[in-house]
């Protein structure tokens, strides 16, 4: 039960930080890329912990969880693009969103 609550807290805080960081970055706020990067790290950590926790389940679910972890790495790449002042961070976030949306229908809770 404690791990489920930890996953919920990590995912919620990561989502809020990612949205705030992306919105502030479009408004050219000075430290917005750091906010986005913290959100990306929290999302990557949550996906990693979830993939490790569900290692003993069936192979289909484990494969989908690994794919979700790889998708969250696109958020890390997007944060890097923000730090180098490239507009390529937008396609990286969109790739993450599309893969996450697909996996949300494929992974049964």
C-alpha positions as CSV (number, residue, x, y, z in Angstrom):
1,X,0.0,0.0,0.0
2,X,2.9,2.4,0.8
3,X,4.5,1.9,-2.7
4,X,1.2,2.7,-4.4
5,X,0.9,5.9,-2.4
6,X,4.5,6.7,-3.3
7,X,3.8,6.2,-7.0
8,X,0.7,8.4,-6.8
9,X,2.7,11.2,-5.1
10,X,5.6,11.0,-7.6
11,X,3.3,10.9,-10.6
12,X,1.1,13.8,-9.4
13,X,4.0,16.0,-8.4
14,X,5.9,15.2,-11.6
15,X,2.8,16.1,-13.7
16,X,2.3,19.4,-12.0
17,X,6.0,20.4,-12.3
18,X,6.1,19.3,-16.0
19,X,3.1,21.4,-16.9
20,X,4.2,24.4,-14.9
21,X,7.8,24.2,-16.3
22,X,6.6,23.9,-19.9
23,X,4.1,26.8,-19.5
24,X,6.7,29.0,-17.9
25,X,9.3,28.1,-20.5
26,X,7.0,29.3,-23.3
27,X,6.8,32.6,-21.4
28,X,10.6,32.8,-21.1
29,X,10.8,32.7,-17.4
30,X,14.4,32.3,-16.2
31,X,14.3,29.1,-14.1
32,X,11.5,27.3,-15.9
33,X,13.8,24.7,-17.4
34,X,14.9,23.6,-13.9
35,X,11.3,23.2,-12.8
36,X,10.6,21.0,-15.9
37,X,13.8,19.0,-15.3
38,X,12.8,18.2,-11.7
39,X,9.4,17.0,-13.0
40,X,11.1,14.9,-15.6
41,X,13.4,13.3,-13.0
42,X,10.4,12.5,-10.8
43,X,8.5,11.0,-13.7
44,X,11.5,8.9,-14.7
45,X,12.0,7.8,-11.1
46,X,8.3,6.8,-10.8
47,X,8.4,4.8,-14.1
48,X,11.7,3.1,-13.0
49,X,10.2,2.1,-9.6
50,X,7.0,0.9,-11.2
51,X,8.9,-1.2,-13.8
52,X,11.1,-2.8,-11.0
53,X,8.1,-3.4,-8.8
54,X,6.1,-5.2,-11.5
55,X,9.0,-7.5,-12.6
56,X,7.3,-10.6,-11.3
57,X,4.0,-10.1,-13.2
58,X,3.3,-11.5,-16.6
59,X,5.6,-10.8,-19.5
60,X,3.1,-8.6,-21.4
61,X,2.7,-6.2,-18.5
62,X,6.4,-6.2,-17.8
63,X,7.1,-5.3,-21.4
64,X,4.6,-2.5,-21.4
65,X,6.1,-1.1,-18.2
66,X,9.6,-1.1,-19.7
67,X,8.2,0.7,-22.7
68,X,6.6,3.3,-20.4
69,X,10.0,3.7,-18.7
70,X,11.7,4.3,-22.1
71,X,8.9,6.8,-23.0
72,X,9.6,8.8,-19.8
73,X,13.3,9.1,-20.9
74,X,12.0,11.3,-23.7
75,X,11.1,13.8,-20.9
76,X,14.7,13.8,-19.8
77,X,15.8,14.5,-23.4
78,X,13.2,17.3,-23.6
79,X,14.7,18.8,-20.4
80,X,18.2,18.7,-22.0
81,X,16.8,20.5,-25.1
82,X,15.4,23.2,-22.8
83,X,18.8,23.7,-21.3
84,X,20.5,24.1,-24.7
85,X,17.7,26.5,-25.8
86,X,16.5,24.4,-28.6
87,X,12.8,24.1,-29.7
88,X,13.2,20.4,-30.1
89,X,11.9,19.8,-26.6
90,X,8.3,20.1,-28.0
91,X,8.5,17.0,-30.2
92,X,10.1,15.0,-27.3
93,X,7.2,15.9,-25.0
94,X,4.7,15.0,-27.8
95,X,6.3,11.7,-28.3
96,X,6.1,11.0,-24.6
97,X,2.4,12.0,-24.6
98,X,1.5,9.8,-27.6
99,X,3.3,6.7,-26.1
100,X,1.8,7.3,-22.7
101,X,-1.7,7.7,-24.1
102,X,-1.3,4.5,-26.1
103,X,0.0,2.6,-23.0
104,X,-2.7,3.9,-20.8
105,X,-5.2,1.9,-22.9
106,X,-3.0,-1.2,-23.1
107,X,-2.0,-1.5,-19.5
108,X,-4.9,-2.8,-17.4
109,X,-4.8,-1.6,-13.8
